[in-house]
Amino acid sequence: MNEAYFSVGVALLLTLGAVIVATSTIKIAKEYERGVVFRLGRLITLRGPGLFFIFPFGIDHVRK
């Protein structure tokens, strides 16, 4: 019985971790916005309107 609870807990933690990573990776710019992507403080690229992906956890930073 304890093994079942353990496996459910691990599955919930992995799912929660995947959701957190996905939300910090996906960025959306509106039609009238442009995103400037900085990687570790240096300018990398400009992103136009729409959906784009960045590296999470402080590696990439977006300014709109």
CHARMM-style PDB file with segment names, atoms N, HN, CA, C and O in Angstrom:
ATOM      1  N   MET     1       0.817  -1.184   0.000  1.00  0.00      PROA
ATOM      2  CA  MET     1       0.000   0.000   0.000  1.00  0.00      PROA
ATOM      3  C   MET     1       0.866   1.255   0.000  1.00  0.00      PROA
ATOM      4  O   MET     1       0.557   2.214  -0.707  1.00  0.00      PROA
ATOM      5  N   ASN     2       1.930   1.265   0.770  1.00  0.00      PROA
ATOM      6  HN  ASN     2       2.181   0.486   1.345  1.00  0.00      PROA
ATOM      7  CA  ASN     2       2.819   2.429   0.831  1.00  0.00      PROA
ATOM      8  C   ASN     2       3.530   2.668  -0.493  1.00  0.00      PROA
ATOM      9  O   ASN     2       3.801   3.813  -0.855  1.00  0.00      PROA
ATOM     10  N   GLU     3       3.834   1.596  -1.215  1.00  0.00      PROA
ATOM     11  HN  GLU     3       3.614   0.666  -0.920  1.00  0.00      PROA
ATOM     12  CA  GLU     3       4.507   1.749  -2.505  1.00  0.00      PROA
ATOM     13  C   GLU     3       3.604   2.449  -3.510  1.00  0.00      PROA
ATOM     14  O   GLU     3       4.083   3.217  -4.343  1.00  0.00      PROA
ATOM     15  N   ALA     4       2.309   2.191  -3.439  1.00  0.00      PROA
ATOM     16  HN  ALA     4       1.919   1.567  -2.762  1.00  0.00      PROA
ATOM     17  CA  ALA     4       1.372   2.849  -4.345  1.00  0.00      PROA
ATOM     18  C   ALA     4       1.318   4.349  -4.064  1.00  0.00      PROA
ATOM     19  O   ALA     4       1.314   5.157  -4.993  1.00  0.00      PROA
ATOM     20  N   TYR     5       1.276   4.722  -2.788  1.00  0.00      PROA
ATOM     21  HN  TYR     5       1.279   4.067  -2.033  1.00  0.00      PROA
ATOM     22  CA  TYR     5       1.273   6.145  -2.435  1.00  0.00      PROA
ATOM     23  C   TYR     5       2.568   6.819  -2.858  1.00  0.00      PROA
ATOM     24  O   TYR     5       2.560   7.962  -3.315  1.00  0.00      PROA
ATOM     25  N   PHE     6       3.676   6.111  -2.705  1.00  0.00      PROA
ATOM     26  HN  PHE     6       3.682   5.183  -2.334  1.00  0.00      PROA
ATOM     27  CA  PHE     6       4.972   6.665  -3.098  1.00  0.00      PROA
ATOM     28  C   PHE     6       5.017   6.924  -4.599  1.00  0.00      PROA
ATOM     29  O   PHE     6       5.468   7.987  -5.027  1.00  0.00      PROA
ATOM     30  N   SER     7       4.555   5.968  -5.402  1.00  0.00      PROA
ATOM     31  HN  SER     7       4.188   5.105  -5.054  1.00  0.00      PROA
ATOM     32  CA  SER     7       4.610   6.140  -6.853  1.00  0.00      PROA
ATOM     33  C   SER     7       3.666   7.249  -7.318  1.00  0.00      PROA
ATOM     34  O   SER     7       3.984   7.970  -8.263  1.00  0.00      PROA
ATOM     35  N   VAL     8       2.512   7.395  -6.668  1.00  0.00      PROA
ATOM     36  HN  VAL     8       2.254   6.809  -5.899  1.00  0.00      PROA
ATOM     37  CA  VAL     8       1.601   8.477  -7.003  1.00  0.00      PROA
ATOM     38  C   VAL     8       2.223   9.815  -6.630  1.00  0.00      PROA
ATOM     39  O   VAL     8       2.090  10.783  -7.379  1.00  0.00      PROA
ATOM     40  N   GLY     9       2.896   9.888  -5.496  1.00  0.00      PROA
ATOM     41  HN  GLY     9       3.004   9.101  -4.888  1.00  0.00      PROA
ATOM     42  CA  GLY     9       3.559  11.123  -5.078  1.00  0.00      PROA
ATOM     43  C   GLY     9       4.672  11.524  -6.022  1.00  0.00      PROA
ATOM     44  O   GLY     9       4.821  12.699  -6.356  1.00  0.00      PROA
ATOM     45  N   VAL    10       5.451  10.549  -6.450  1.00  0.00      PROA
ATOM     46  HN  VAL    10       5.330   9.594  -6.178  1.00  0.00      PROA
ATOM     47  CA  VAL    10       6.534  10.830  -7.394  1.00  0.00      PROA
ATOM     48  C   VAL    10       5.965  11.311  -8.718  1.00  0.00      PROA
ATOM     49  O   VAL    10       6.494  12.245  -9.320  1.00  0.00      PROA
ATOM     50  N   ALA    11       4.894  10.681  -9.175  1.00  0.00      PROA
ATOM     51  HN  ALA    11       4.463   9.923  -8.686  1.00  0.00      PROA
ATOM     52  CA  ALA    11       4.267  11.095 -10.433  1.00  0.00      PROA
ATOM     53  C   ALA    11       3.732  12.526 -10.325  1.00  0.00      PROA
ATOM     54  O   ALA    11       3.872  13.307 -11.267  1.00  0.00      PROA
ATOM     55  N   LEU    12       3.131  12.872  -9.203  1.00  0.00      PROA
ATOM     56  HN  LEU    12       3.018  12.237  -8.439  1.00  0.00      PROA
ATOM     57  CA  LEU    12       2.635  14.232  -9.017  1.00  0.00      PROA
ATOM     58  C   LEU    12       3.765  15.255  -8.992  1.00  0.00      PROA
ATOM     59  O   LEU    12       3.642  16.335  -9.570  1.00  0.00      PROA
ATOM     60  N   LEU    13       4.858  14.919  -8.326  1.00  0.00      PROA
ATOM     61  HN  LEU    13       4.957  14.042  -7.856  1.00  0.00      PROA
ATOM     62  CA  LEU    13       6.003  15.836  -8.285  1.00  0.00      PROA
ATOM     63  C   LEU    13       6.617  16.029  -9.667  1.00  0.00      PROA
ATOM     64  O   LEU    13       6.982  17.147 -10.033  1.00  0.00      PROA
ATOM     65  N   LEU    14       6.731  14.956 -10.432  1.00  0.00      PROA
ATOM     66  HN  LEU    14       6.434  14.048 -10.135  1.00  0.00      PROA
ATOM     67  CA  LEU    14       7.281  15.077 -11.785  1.00  0.00      PROA
ATOM     68  C   LEU    14       6.364  15.900 -12.684  1.00  0.00      PROA
ATOM     69  O   LEU    14       6.836  16.704 -13.488  1.00  0.00      PROA
ATOM     70  N   THR    15       5.068  15.703 -12.550  1.00  0.00      PROA
ATOM     71  HN  THR    15       4.685  15.050 -11.897  1.00  0.00      PROA
ATOM     72  CA  THR    15       4.116  16.478 -13.337  1.00  0.00      PROA
ATOM     73  C   THR    15       4.175  17.954 -12.965  1.00  0.00      PROA
ATOM     74  O   THR    15       4.171  18.819 -13.840  1.00  0.00      PROA
ATOM     75  N   LEU    16       4.229  18.237 -11.688  1.00  0.00      PROA
ATOM     76  HN  LEU    16       4.232  17.534 -10.976  1.00  0.00      PROA
ATOM     77  CA  LEU    16       4.329  19.623 -11.229  1.00  0.00      PROA
ATOM     78  C   LEU    16       5.618  20.266 -11.730  1.00  0.00      PROA
ATOM     79  O   LEU    16       5.606  21.419 -12.160  1.00  0.00      PROA
ATOM     80  N   GLY    17       6.723  19.537 -11.680  1.00  0.00      PROA
ATOM     81  HN  GLY    17       6.732  18.600 -11.331  1.00  0.00      PROA
ATOM     82  CA  GLY    17       7.991  20.050 -12.191  1.00  0.00      PROA
ATOM     83  C   GLY    17       7.946  20.332 -13.684  1.00  0.00      PROA
ATOM     84  O   GLY    17       8.495  21.332 -14.147  1.00  0.00      PROA
ATOM     85  N   ALA    18       7.294  19.454 -14.440  1.00  0.00      PROA
ATOM     86  HN  ALA    18       6.848  18.642 -14.064  1.00  0.00      PROA
ATOM     87  CA  ALA    18       7.174  19.655 -15.885  1.00  0.00      PROA
ATOM     88  C   ALA    18       6.328  20.887 -16.199  1.00  0.00      PROA
ATOM     89  O   ALA    18       6.634  21.625 -17.136  1.00  0.00      PROA
ATOM     90  N   VAL    19       5.276  21.110 -15.429  1.00  0.00      PROA
ATOM     91  HN  VAL    19       5.029  20.510 -14.669  1.00  0.00      PROA
ATOM     92  CA  VAL    19       4.432  22.291 -15.644  1.00  0.00      PROA
ATOM     93  C   VAL    19       5.201  23.566 -15.330  1.00  0.00      PROA
ATOM     94  O   VAL    19       5.077  24.554 -16.053  1.00  0.00      PROA
ATOM     95  N   ILE    20       5.984  23.560 -14.272  1.00  0.00      PROA
ATOM     96  HN  ILE    20       6.085  22.757 -13.685  1.00  0.00      PROA
ATOM     97  CA  ILE    20       6.776  24.740 -13.908  1.00  0.00      PROA
ATOM     98  C   ILE    20       7.805  25.054 -14.986  1.00  0.00      PROA
ATOM     99  O   ILE    20       7.974  26.214 -15.362  1.00  0.00      PROA
ATOM    100  N   VAL    21       8.487  24.040 -15.482  1.00  0.00      PROA
ATOM    101  HN  VAL    21       8.349  23.098 -15.177  1.00  0.00      PROA
ATOM    102  CA  VAL    21       9.482  24.260 -16.542  1.00  0.00      PROA
ATOM    103  C   VAL    21       8.811  24.763 -17.811  1.00  0.00      PROA
ATOM    104  O   VAL    21       9.337  25.657 -18.473  1.00  0.00      PROA
ATOM    105  N   ALA    22       7.658  24.202 -18.160  1.00  0.00      PROA
ATOM    106  HN  ALA    22       7.230  23.476 -17.622  1.00  0.00      PROA
ATOM    107  CA  ALA    22       6.966  24.626 -19.380  1.00  0.00      PROA
ATOM    108  C   ALA    22       6.510  26.072 -19.292  1.00  0.00      PROA
ATOM    109  O   ALA    22       6.617  26.813 -20.269  1.00  0.00      PROA
ATOM    110  N   THR    23       6.001  26.485 -18.136  1.00  0.00      PROA
ATOM    111  HN  THR    23       5.914  25.883 -17.342  1.00  0.00      PROA
ATOM    112  CA  THR    23       5.532  27.864 -18.014  1.00  0.00      PROA
ATOM    113  C   THR    23       6.676  28.864 -17.999  1.00  0.00      PROA
ATOM    114  O   THR    23       6.488  30.009 -18.409  1.00  0.00      PROA
ATOM    115  N   SER    24       7.843  28.469 -17.542  1.00  0.00      PROA
ATOM    116  HN  SER    24       7.995  27.538 -17.209  1.00  0.00      PROA
ATOM    117  CA  SER    24       8.967  29.398 -17.549  1.00  0.00      PROA
ATOM    118  C   SER    24       9.718  29.380 -18.880  1.00  0.00      PROA
ATOM    119  O   SER    24      10.575  30.234 -19.109  1.00  0.00      PROA
ATOM    120  N   THR    25       9.416  28.434 -19.754  1.00  0.00      PROA
ATOM    121  HN  THR    25       8.720  27.740 -19.569  1.00  0.00      PROA
ATOM    122  CA  THR    25      10.087  28.324 -21.047  1.00  0.00      PROA
ATOM    123  C   THR    25       9.316  29.015 -22.159  1.00  0.00      PROA
ATOM    124  O   THR    25       9.923  29.589 -23.062  1.00  0.00      PROA
ATOM    125  N   ILE    26       8.004  28.970 -22.110  1.00  0.00      PROA
ATOM    126  HN  ILE    26       7.511  28.503 -21.376  1.00  0.00      PROA
ATOM    127  CA  ILE    26       7.166  29.499 -23.180  1.00  0.00      PROA
ATOM    128  C   ILE    26       6.842  30.968 -22.907  1.00  0.00      PROA
ATOM    129  O   ILE    26       6.378  31.317 -21.822  1.00  0.00      PROA
ATOM    130  N   LYS    27       7.086  31.810 -23.883  1.00  0.00      PROA
ATOM    131  HN  LYS    27       7.463  31.527 -24.764  1.00  0.00      PROA
ATOM    132  CA  LYS    27       6.763  33.241 -23.788  1.00  0.00      PROA
ATOM    133  C   LYS    27       5.890  33.622 -24.970  1.00  0.00      PROA
ATOM    134  O   LYS    27       6.013  33.048 -26.053  1.00  0.00      PROA
ATOM    135  N   ILE    28       5.007  34.593 -24.760  1.00  0.00      PROA
ATOM    136  HN  ILE    28       4.907  35.058 -23.881  1.00  0.00      PROA
ATOM    137  CA  ILE    28       4.105  35.054 -25.808  1.00  0.00      PROA
ATOM    138  C   ILE    28       4.206  36.572 -25.904  1.00  0.00      PROA
ATOM    139  O   ILE    28       4.087  37.281 -24.904  1.00  0.00      PROA
ATOM    140  N   ALA    29       4.425  37.057 -27.117  1.00  0.00      PROA
ATOM    141  HN  ALA    29       4.522  36.482 -27.929  1.00  0.00      PROA
ATOM    142  CA  ALA    29       4.434  38.497 -27.375  1.00  0.00      PROA
ATOM    143  C   ALA    29       3.195  38.831 -28.198  1.00  0.00      PROA
ATOM    144  O   ALA    29       2.882  38.138 -29.166  1.00  0.00      PROA
ATOM    145  N   LYS    30       2.500  39.880 -27.817  1.00  0.00      PROA
ATOM    146  HN  LYS    30       2.754  40.443 -27.031  1.00  0.00      PROA
ATOM    147  CA  LYS    30       1.290  40.301 -28.533  1.00  0.00      PROA
ATOM    148  C   LYS    30       1.665  40.925 -29.877  1.00  0.00      PROA
ATOM    149  O   LYS    30       2.843  41.124 -30.173  1.00  0.00      PROA
ATOM    150  N   GLU    31       0.652  41.228 -30.681  1.00  0.00      PROA
ATOM    151  HN  GLU    31      -0.305  41.066 -30.440  1.00  0.00      PROA
ATOM    152  CA  GLU    31       0.882  41.751 -32.029  1.00  0.00      PROA
ATOM    153  C   GLU    31       1.742  42.996 -32.053  1.00  0.00      PROA
ATOM    154  O   GLU    31       2.564  43.166 -32.953  1.00  0.00      PROA
ATOM    155  N   TYR    32       1.566  43.855 -31.089  1.00  0.00      PROA
ATOM    156  HN  TYR    32       0.898  43.717 -30.358  1.00  0.00      PROA
ATOM    157  CA  TYR    32       2.258  45.139 -31.077  1.00  0.00      PROA
ATOM    158  C   TYR    32       3.538  45.102 -30.245  1.00  0.00      PROA
ATOM    159  O   TYR    32       4.161  46.143 -30.040  1.00  0.00      PROA
ATOM    160  N   GLU    33       3.938  43.944 -29.768  1.00  0.00      PROA
ATOM    161  HN  GLU    33       3.431  43.098 -29.934  1.00  0.00      PROA
ATOM    162  CA  GLU    33       5.133  43.836 -28.924  1.00  0.00      PROA
ATOM    163  C   GLU    33       6.269  43.133 -29.656  1.00  0.00      PROA
ATOM    164  O   GLU    33       6.050  42.352 -30.582  1.00  0.00      PROA
ATOM    165  N   ARG    34       7.462  43.426 -29.225  1.00  0.00      PROA
ATOM    166  HN  ARG    34       7.640  44.061 -28.473  1.00  0.00      PROA
ATOM    167  CA  ARG    34       8.655  42.711 -29.669  1.00  0.00      PROA
ATOM    168  C   ARG    34       9.389  42.280 -28.418  1.00  0.00      PROA
ATOM    169  O   ARG    34       9.373  42.984 -27.408  1.00  0.00      PROA
ATOM    170  N   GLY    35      10.027  41.135 -28.480  1.00  0.00      PROA
ATOM    171  HN  GLY    35      10.039  40.563 -29.300  1.00  0.00      PROA
ATOM    172  CA  GLY    35      10.777  40.650 -27.335  1.00  0.00      PROA
ATOM    173  C   GLY    35      12.269  40.685 -27.617  1.00  0.00      PROA
ATOM    174  O   GLY    35      12.720  40.251 -28.678  1.00  0.00      PROA
ATOM    175  N   VAL    36      13.020  41.196 -26.680  1.00  0.00      PROA
ATOM    176  HN  VAL    36      12.655  41.549 -25.819  1.00  0.00      PROA
ATOM    177  CA  VAL    36      14.480  41.199 -26.778  1.00  0.00      PROA
ATOM    178  C   VAL    36      14.983  40.130 -25.834  1.00  0.00      PROA
ATOM    179  O   VAL    36      14.711  40.179 -24.634  1.00  0.00      PROA
ATOM    180  N   VAL    37      15.720  39.160 -26.367  1.00  0.00      PROA
ATOM    181  HN  VAL    37      15.941  39.121 -27.341  1.00  0.00      PROA
ATOM    182  CA  VAL    37      16.183  38.031 -25.567  1.00  0.00      PROA
ATOM    183  C   VAL    37      17.632  38.255 -25.164  1.00  0.00      PROA
ATOM    184  O   VAL    37      18.505  38.460 -26.007  1.00  0.00      PROA
ATOM    185  N   PHE    38      17.865  38.210 -23.870  1.00  0.00      PROA
ATOM    186  HN  PHE    38      17.156  38.043 -23.185  1.00  0.00      PROA
ATOM    187  CA  PHE    38      19.208  38.304 -23.314  1.00  0.00      PROA
ATOM    188  C   PHE    38      19.594  36.940 -22.749  1.00  0.00      PROA
ATOM    189  O   PHE    38      18.805  36.315 -22.041  1.00  0.00      PROA
ATOM    190  N   ARG    39      20.771  36.492 -23.051  1.00  0.00      PROA
ATOM    191  HN  ARG    39      21.412  37.000 -23.626  1.00  0.00      PROA
ATOM    192  CA  ARG    39      21.290  35.261 -22.470  1.00  0.00      PROA
ATOM    193  C   ARG    39      22.485  35.621 -21.602  1.00  0.00      PROA
ATOM    194  O   ARG    39      23.523  36.073 -22.085  1.00  0.00      PROA
ATOM    195  N   LEU    40      22.303  35.406 -20.308  1.00  0.00      PROA
ATOM    196  HN  LEU    40      21.460  35.039 -19.915  1.00  0.00      PROA
ATOM    197  CA  LEU    40      23.329  35.725 -19.305  1.00  0.00      PROA
ATOM    198  C   LEU    40      23.778  37.179 -19.429  1.00  0.00      PROA
ATOM    199  O   LEU    40      24.959  37.488 -19.266  1.00  0.00      PROA
ATOM    200  N   GLY    41      22.827  38.068 -19.720  1.00  0.00      PROA
ATOM    201  HN  GLY    41      21.868  37.817 -19.852  1.00  0.00      PROA
ATOM    202  CA  GLY    41      23.110  39.491 -19.763  1.00  0.00      PROA
ATOM    203  C   GLY    41      23.506  40.039 -21.114  1.00  0.00      PROA
ATOM    204  O   GLY    41      23.632  41.254 -21.267  1.00  0.00      PROA
ATOM    205  N   ARG    42      23.706  39.181 -22.100  1.00  0.00      PROA
ATOM    206  HN  ARG    42      23.604  38.194 -21.976  1.00  0.00      PROA
ATOM    207  CA  ARG    42      24.096  39.655 -23.433  1.00  0.00      PROA
ATOM    208  C   ARG    42      22.940  39.519 -24.413  1.00  0.00      PROA
ATOM    209  O   ARG    42      22.160  38.569 -24.350  1.00  0.00      PROA
ATOM    210  N   LEU    43      22.847  40.476 -25.309  1.00  0.00      PROA
ATOM    211  HN  LEU    43      23.482  41.247 -25.360  1.00  0.00      PROA
ATOM    212  CA  LEU    43      21.792  40.467 -26.314  1.00  0.00      PROA
ATOM    213  C   LEU    43      21.987  39.275 -27.246  1.00  0.00      PROA
ATOM    214  O   LEU    43      23.070  39.079 -27.799  1.00  0.00      PROA
ATOM    215  N   ILE    44      20.927  38.482 -27.415  1.00  0.00      PROA
ATOM    216  HN  ILE    44      20.048  38.642 -26.966  1.00  0.00      PROA
ATOM    217  CA  ILE    44      20.995  37.335 -28.313  1.00  0.00      PROA
ATOM    218  C   ILE    44      20.213  37.607 -29.593  1.00  0.00      PROA
ATOM    219  O   ILE    44      20.769  37.532 -30.689  1.00  0.00      PROA
ATOM    220  N   THR    45      18.919  37.925 -29.460  1.00  0.00      PROA
ATOM    221  HN  THR    45      18.467  37.986 -28.570  1.00  0.00      PROA
ATOM    222  CA  THR    45      18.093  38.106 -30.640  1.00  0.00      PROA
ATOM    223  C   THR    45      16.853  38.918 -30.311  1.00  0.00      PROA
ATOM    224  O   THR    45      16.509  39.119 -29.146  1.00  0.00      PROA
ATOM    225  N   LEU    46      16.196  39.375 -31.354  1.00  0.00      PROA
ATOM    226  HN  LEU    46      16.475  39.211 -32.300  1.00  0.00      PROA
ATOM    227  CA  LEU    46      14.890  40.011 -31.238  1.00  0.00      PROA
ATOM    228  C   LEU    46      13.844  39.003 -31.673  1.00  0.00      PROA
ATOM    229  O   LEU    46      14.047  38.269 -32.641  1.00  0.00      PROA
ATOM    230  N   ARG    47      12.732  38.964 -30.965  1.00  0.00      PROA
ATOM    231  HN  ARG    47      12.567  39.560 -30.179  1.00  0.00      PROA
ATOM    232  CA  ARG    47      11.639  38.067 -31.323  1.00  0.00      PROA
ATOM    233  C   ARG    47      10.413  38.883 -31.644  1.00  0.00      PROA
ATOM    234  O   ARG    47      10.072  39.826 -30.929  1.00  0.00      PROA
ATOM    235  N   GLY    48       9.752  38.516 -32.722  1.00  0.00      PROA
ATOM    236  HN  GLY    48      10.029  37.750 -33.302  1.00  0.00      PROA
ATOM    237  CA  GLY    48       8.540  39.204 -33.135  1.00  0.00      PROA
ATOM    238  C   GLY    48       7.335  38.707 -32.369  1.00  0.00      PROA
ATOM    239  O   GLY    48       7.464  37.938 -31.417  1.00  0.00      PROA
ATOM    240  N   PRO    49       6.163  39.151 -32.788  1.00  0.00      PROA
ATOM    241  CA  PRO    49       4.950  38.735 -32.092  1.00  0.00      PROA
ATOM    242  C   PRO    49       4.704  37.241 -32.254  1.00  0.00      PROA
ATOM    243  O   PRO    49       5.057  36.647 -33.273  1.00  0.00      PROA
ATOM    244  N   GLY    50       4.103  36.651 -31.246  1.00  0.00      PROA
ATOM    245  HN  GLY    50       3.817  37.134 -30.418  1.00  0.00      PROA
ATOM    246  CA  GLY    50       3.769  35.239 -31.297  1.00  0.00      PROA
ATOM    247  C   GLY    50       4.401  34.465 -30.149  1.00  0.00      PROA
ATOM    248  O   GLY    50       4.830  35.030 -29.143  1.00  0.00      PROA
ATOM    249  N   LEU    51       4.440  33.168 -30.335  1.00  0.00      PROA
ATOM    250  HN  LEU    51       4.092  32.709 -31.151  1.00  0.00      PROA
ATOM    251  CA  LEU    51       4.935  32.231 -29.333  1.00  0.00      PROA
ATOM    252  C   LEU    51       6.411  31.955 -29.576  1.00  0.00      PROA
ATOM    253  O   LEU    51       6.811  31.704 -30.713  1.00  0.00      PROA
ATOM    254  N   PHE    52       7.229  31.996 -28.524  1.00  0.00      PROA
ATOM    255  HN  PHE    52       6.904  32.200 -27.600  1.00  0.00      PROA
ATOM    256  CA  PHE    52       8.623  31.612 -28.652  1.00  0.00      PROA
ATOM    257  C   PHE    52       9.109  30.990 -27.358  1.00  0.00      PROA
ATOM    258  O   PHE    52       8.493  31.140 -26.304  1.00  0.00      PROA
ATOM    259  N   PHE    53      10.211  30.299 -27.458  1.00  0.00      PROA
ATOM    260  HN  PHE    53      10.712  30.177 -28.315  1.00  0.00      PROA
ATOM    261  CA  PHE    53      10.758  29.548 -26.336  1.00  0.00      PROA
ATOM    262  C   PHE    53      12.097  30.125 -25.915  1.00  0.00      PROA
ATOM    263  O   PHE    53      12.868  30.601 -26.748  1.00  0.00      PROA
ATOM    264  N   ILE    54      12.371  30.080 -24.609  1.00  0.00      PROA
ATOM    265  HN  ILE    54      11.744  29.693 -23.932  1.00  0.00      PROA
ATOM    266  CA  ILE    54      13.652  30.520 -24.066  1.00  0.00      PROA
ATOM    267  C   ILE    54      14.155  29.460 -23.103  1.00  0.00      PROA
ATOM    268  O   ILE    54      13.401  28.574 -22.701  1.00  0.00      PROA
ATOM    269  N   PHE    55      15.411  29.545 -22.736  1.00  0.00      PROA
ATOM    270  HN  PHE    55      16.023  30.264 -23.063  1.00  0.00      PROA
ATOM    271  CA  PHE    55      15.957  28.667 -21.710  1.00  0.00      PROA
ATOM    272  C   PHE    55      15.485  29.154 -20.342  1.00  0.00      PROA
ATOM    273  O   PHE    55      15.568  30.350 -20.059  1.00  0.00      PROA
ATOM    274  N   PRO    56      14.999  28.269 -19.501  1.00  0.00      PROA
ATOM    275  CA  PRO    56      14.421  28.695 -18.213  1.00  0.00      PROA
ATOM    276  C   PRO    56      15.476  28.926 -17.133  1.00  0.00      PROA
ATOM    277  O   PRO    56      16.667  28.683 -17.330  1.00  0.00      PROA
ATOM    278  N   PHE    57      14.999  29.401 -15.994  1.00  0.00      PROA
ATOM    279  HN  PHE    57      14.031  29.599 -15.833  1.00  0.00      PROA
ATOM    280  CA  PHE    57      15.748  29.530 -14.741  1.00  0.00      PROA
ATOM    281  C   PHE    57      16.912  30.507 -14.818  1.00  0.00      PROA
ATOM    282  O   PHE    57      18.003  30.221 -14.325  1.00  0.00      PROA
ATOM    283  N   GLY    58      16.680  31.655 -15.434  1.00  0.00      PROA
ATOM    284  HN  GLY    58      15.794  31.887 -15.834  1.00  0.00      PROA
ATOM    285  CA  GLY    58      17.668  32.719 -15.401  1.00  0.00      PROA
ATOM    286  C   GLY    58      18.740  32.670 -16.462  1.00  0.00      PROA
ATOM    287  O   GLY    58      19.599  33.551 -16.494  1.00  0.00      PROA
ATOM    288  N   ILE    59      18.727  31.682 -17.328  1.00  0.00      PROA
ATOM    289  HN  ILE    59      18.029  30.966 -17.302  1.00  0.00      PROA
ATOM    290  CA  ILE    59      19.722  31.648 -18.404  1.00  0.00      PROA
ATOM    291  C   ILE    59      19.345  32.681 -19.452  1.00  0.00      PROA
ATOM    292  O   ILE    59      20.181  33.484 -19.868  1.00  0.00      PROA
ATOM    293  N   ASP    60      18.082  32.664 -19.883  1.00  0.00      PROA
ATOM    294  HN  ASP    60      17.403  32.012 -19.545  1.00  0.00      PROA
ATOM    295  CA  ASP    60      17.569  33.652 -20.818  1.00  0.00      PROA
ATOM    296  C   ASP    60      16.585  34.559 -20.098  1.00  0.00      PROA
ATOM    297  O   ASP    60      15.870  34.134 -19.191  1.00  0.00      PROA
ATOM    298  N   HSD    61      16.564  35.811 -20.517  1.00  0.00      PROA
ATOM    299  HN  HSD    61      17.144  36.157 -21.254  1.00  0.00      PROA
ATOM    300  CA  HSD    61      15.640  36.793 -19.963  1.00  0.00      PROA
ATOM    301  C   HSD    61      15.050  37.577 -21.113  1.00  0.00      PROA
ATOM    302  O   HSD    61      15.767  37.955 -22.039  1.00  0.00      PROA
ATOM    303  N   VAL    62      13.730  37.830 -21.065  1.00  0.00      PROA
ATOM    304  HN  VAL    62      13.148  37.522 -20.313  1.00  0.00      PROA
ATOM    305  CA  VAL    62      13.054  38.531 -22.151  1.00  0.00      PROA
ATOM    306  C   VAL    62      12.539  39.873 -21.640  1.00  0.00      PROA
ATOM    307  O   VAL    62      11.932  39.965 -20.573  1.00  0.00      PROA
ATOM    308  N   ARG    63      12.798  40.902 -22.429  1.00  0.00      PROA
ATOM    309  HN  ARG    63      13.291  40.827 -23.296  1.00  0.00      PROA
ATOM    310  CA  ARG    63      12.231  42.223 -22.178  1.00  0.00      PROA
ATOM    311  C   ARG    63      11.318  42.540 -23.337  1.00  0.00      PROA
ATOM    312  O   ARG    63      11.705  42.377 -24.494  1.00  0.00      PROA
ATOM    313  N   LYS    64      10.101  42.993 -23.043  1.00  0.00      PROA
ATOM    314  HN  LYS    64       9.787  43.125 -22.103  1.00  0.00      PROA
ATOM    315  CA  LYS    64       9.148  43.333 -24.114  1.00  0.00      PROA
ATOM    316  C   LYS    64       9.110  44.829 -24.302  1.00  0.00      PROA
ATOM    317  OT1 LYS    64       8.372  45.326 -25.154  1.00  0.00      PROA
TER     318      LYS     64
END
